[in-house]
Amino acid sequence: MLVARVVVDVPLAHLDRPFDYAVPDELADEVRPGCRVRVRFAGKLVDGFVLELGDTTEHTGRLAPLAKVVSGEPVLTPEVVALARSVADRYAGSLTDVLRLAVPPRRAASEKRPPGRRPEPPAPPDPAGFARYPTGAALLAAVAEGRPARAVWTALPGEDWPARLAELAQAALSGGRGALLVVPDGKDLDRLAAAAQARLPAGAVAVLRADAAPDARYSRFLAAARGSAQVVVGTRGAVFAPVADLGLVVVWDDGDDLHAEPRAPYPHARDVLVHRAHLSSCAAVVAGTARTAEAALLVESGWAHELVADRATLRAAAPRVQAVGDDVELARDPAARSARLPSLALRVAREALGAGAPVLVQVPRSGYAPGLSCETCRAPARCTHCAGPLGVAAAPGAGGSRLAACRWCARPAASFRCPHCSGTRLRASVIGSARTAEELGRAFPGAVVRVSGRSAGVLATVPGGPALVVATPGAEPVAEGGYGAALLLDAWALLGRADLRAGEETLRRWLNAATLVRPDGQVVVAADAGHPVVQALVRWDPAGLAARELADRRELGFPPATRIAALSASPAALAEFLAALRLPDGADVLGPVPEPYRPGAAAPEGERERYLVRVPRSDGVGLARALHEVQGVRSARKAAEYVRVQLDPLELA
C-alpha cells in the first residue's frame, strides 16, 4: 500500500504535524512529493501538501484515502519544507502558517504552460565593481566557487548597489548555482530587477513581488520551482522561493521594517535568509547603507565578516555632512537650533539650486499637518469619540479648505475644545511633506517643487535639473547625476520616538537619503551635533553606531542579545496562558501593560494587555517550544480567546 504523508491546511496548534493517508490506485500515478491534494479531515475536505511517499505507517488503524490530487506539480521542495519547519519552531508558529507564506495560490493556467529552458551559465563577473572594497574580489570568487562565504556589506555612498547585487548573482550562476535576493519594497525591486535582467542571461531571473497579478506571480514561482529561473529577486515573500541548487542569499537594507512579516508567525526576512544559508550551506550577504545591531552580532560572533571600504575611499565618496547645532553654526545663527529651516539649510539649498542641481528634503511625516495640539497649552489634540490623534490632510485642491480629523476613526473635528485649558484654537505640532513643500515654495519662489510619498505618490526618479524634492523616508527618488544637497528636517520626530530602535532607524533613514547626494554635495541635518546618532552620520560610521547599540542592548537585556516574546490578549486569557507556561530558568516576565496601538488598526483594540517574556538568546528555542506547547493545549481545549504570540517583535515601544 502506498502511503502519503500530508500536511493539512488546518491552522490549529495541536494539529501541527503531518498525517498519513492511503493513496488509491487510481491516483498513484499522479501523486508525488510536493504536490497539492485534498483530503478528508474531521469530516471536511481540506487542502494539503504531500511531504513524502512511503509504504509504511505508524498509524495502527485504517488509513483514510486521498480524496483528490489538485495538481501533480511539485511546488513544495524538501529544502523549503525543512526551512518552513525550522522557521515555525523558531517563531512558535505552525508549519501550515509558514507554508501559506511560502507557496502562492495555484493558477491552473500557469501550470499548463511548458517549462522554460535553463540558460547556460554566464561567465564570472568583472571584479572591478567591488574593487573599492578590500575583500570584494575574494567574496565574488568564493560565491563563484560555491563556498559558504558570509559577509555584512556596508555599501559606500553613491554605490550602484543593484549592479553589485546582480554581480553577486552572476557569480553564483557562473558556478552553476542559484541565487535569492530580497529587497524591502517595490521601488528597490524595480531597480534590482532591471540590473539583474540586464546582466544575467535571458530567462534566468524570476521577479516575485506582492503586487503582481496572481497568474504572473504563480508563473514566476513555477519558473523557480522547475529550475528554469535560477535567480529569484523579490520582496519579503520571496524568502521561501524554491531556488534550485541555492548558492547565495542576499538581503538588502535589513533594517527596513517592511522586511518584518505582519502575518503569523511574524518571521523577519533577514533571520529567515540567515537561517536558510545555514541549512543549505550557501553564501549569505547582509547588505545596506546602514547596519543593524543584528548584523553587528553576526560580525561579532564570527558568523560573517565585514565587507567595508577603507576610510580614505569613504571620504572620497561621501558628501560633506553638517549639523545645524554645531558650535560654528550656532555662533553664526543663534536660532539655528530651534528653527525648522535654519539659515544653513537655506544657504546650502540655494547654492545647489544655483549650480543647477536638485535638492532632496527629507521629512519624517507625510500629509499636511499630521499632528495637532492646543494653541494655548500645547496639549496634543484628541478625538472626542475614540481619543485618537487629530491631524489635517493635504488640501484636495488649490484654495480648498482643510479640516481637522481623527487619524484613527476618520471622524472630522468641526469644533475643538481643549480638556485641559478650554482653548478652542489648534496649531500644527508636526509638519508633513505637503506643508513643507508649501513652505519651500514660498522660500524659493520660482523653484520647481516635487513631493514623493504615500499621499502624493512615490517617485522612482527625478530629472537632474534644479528642483526641490520633498520626500518621506523610503520614498526618496533617485536623481540623475545625484543631488547637489540634502536637507534632513525634523530630527526630533525620529530621535525622540519611544522605540528601542529609534537611533538605529534614524541613522538608516538619514544615510539612505544622504547616499543619493553627489560626492561634492552637502548634507544638512537639523539636529544637535552632539547627539551620538548625528555624530555617526557626520563621520559616516554606521558600523560604529551598530556596535554601540549592540553593546547597550546586551547590557540592558534587549534583542538581539536576548530573545523576547510579546503576549497580547485580554487579562483573563493572559493569566490562563502564563499559568500553563513552563518557562526556561532565568526567564523574566515583564508586565502587564495596555497593548500598544498597532499602526494599520482602525482603532484601539479595547481592554487588551501585553506581557513581555525575556530569556537569554541561548534559551530562545526553549522559549518558542514552550509557547507552542501552550498554544497547542489551548487549541485542543478550544479556548474561547486566541493569545497573540510574537517572538522578537520589531517594535518595543
Summary of the structure (lengths in Angstrom):
residues: 653
radius of gyration: 26.9
end to end distance: 56.0
largest distance: 88.0
contacts: 2225
relative contact order: 0.10
helix: 34%
strand: 23%
